[in-house]
Amino acid sequence: MSVISVRLNDDEETLLKKVANFEGMGLSSYIKKIVFERLEEEYDLKLAENTYKAHIESNQKTYSFESVVKELGMDL
């Protein structure tokens, strides 16, 4: 297992410890949790952007949500 050092000022450390405690986690576990959540969000966003770009470049027809609802005879 590796160790990564992060330098925090006193206020940052206090805040992170309070939030970690509120979440019922240790500081190290909380930091890992938020880092990996952020990585997942970034990955999902990049994947969505790439998928959208590929769809636009494919020149496939697109439909608005409203037109699909109307075609299916659904009322919102």
C-alpha contacts under 8 A as a table, 3 or more apart, distances in Angstrom:
res1	aa1	res2	aa2	distance
8	L	11	D	7.86
8	L	12	E	5.64
8	L	13	E	5.74
9	N	12	E	5.36
9	N	13	E	6.23
10	D	13	E	5.17
10	D	14	T	6.10
11	D	14	T	5.11
11	D	15	L	6.14
12	E	15	L	5.18
12	E	16	L	6.13
13	E	16	L	5.22
13	E	17	K	6.05
14	T	17	K	5.20
14	T	18	K	6.13
15	L	18	K	5.15
15	L	19	V	6.21
16	L	19	V	5.18
16	L	20	A	5.95
16	L	27	L	6.97
17	K	20	A	5.06
17	K	21	N	5.97
17	K	26	G	7.73
17	K	27	L	5.82
18	K	21	N	5.11
18	K	22	F	6.08
19	V	22	F	4.92
19	V	23	E	6.17
20	A	23	E	5.04
20	A	24	G	6.20
20	A	25	M	5.11
20	A	26	G	5.92
20	A	27	L	5.58
20	A	30	Y	5.53
21	N	24	G	4.85
21	N	25	M	5.59
21	N	26	G	6.67
21	N	27	L	7.74
22	F	25	M	7.59
23	E	30	Y	7.91
25	M	29	S	6.19
25	M	30	Y	5.87
26	G	29	S	5.34
26	G	30	Y	6.08
27	L	30	Y	5.12
27	L	31	I	6.17
28	S	31	I	5.26
28	S	32	K	6.26
29	S	32	K	5.15
29	S	33	K	6.09
30	Y	33	K	4.98
30	Y	34	I	6.30
31	I	34	I	5.32
31	I	35	V	6.11
32	K	35	V	5.15
32	K	36	F	6.11
33	K	36	F	5.41
33	K	37	E	6.09
34	I	37	E	5.02
34	I	38	R	6.11
35	V	38	R	5.20
35	V	39	L	6.27
36	F	39	L	4.93
36	F	40	E	6.14
37	E	40	E	5.13
37	E	41	E	6.26
38	R	41	E	5.04
38	R	42	E	6.17
39	L	42	E	5.12
39	L	43	Y	6.09
40	E	43	Y	5.07
40	E	44	D	6.08
41	E	44	D	5.15
41	E	45	L	6.12
42	E	45	L	5.14
42	E	46	K	6.15
43	Y	46	K	5.18
43	Y	47	L	6.05
44	D	47	L	5.07
44	D	48	A	6.12
45	L	48	A	5.12
45	L	49	E	6.14
46	K	49	E	5.05
46	K	50	N	6.12
47	L	50	N	5.19
47	L	51	T	6.07
48	A	51	T	5.08
48	A	52	Y	6.03
49	E	52	Y	5.17
49	E	53	K	6.09
50	N	53	K	5.07
50	N	54	A	6.12
51	T	54	A	5.13
51	T	55	H	6.13
52	Y	55	H	5.03
52	Y	56	I	6.20
53	K	56	I	5.18
53	K	57	E	6.11
54	A	57	E	5.09
54	A	58	S	6.11
55	H	58	S	5.15
55	H	59	N	6.89
55	H	60	Q	6.73
56	I	59	N	5.56
56	I	60	Q	7.03
63	Y	67	S	6.43
63	Y	68	V	6.70
64	S	67	S	5.26
64	S	68	V	6.46
65	F	68	V	5.28
65	F	69	V	6.25
66	E	69	V	5.15
66	E	70	K	6.13
67	S	70	K	5.04
67	S	71	E	6.03
68	V	71	E	5.06
68	V	72	L	6.13
69	V	72	L	5.21
69	V	73	G	6.25
69	V	74	M	5.29
69	V	75	D	7.14
70	K	73	G	5.03
70	K	74	M	6.00
70	K	75	D	7.48
71	E	74	M	7.72
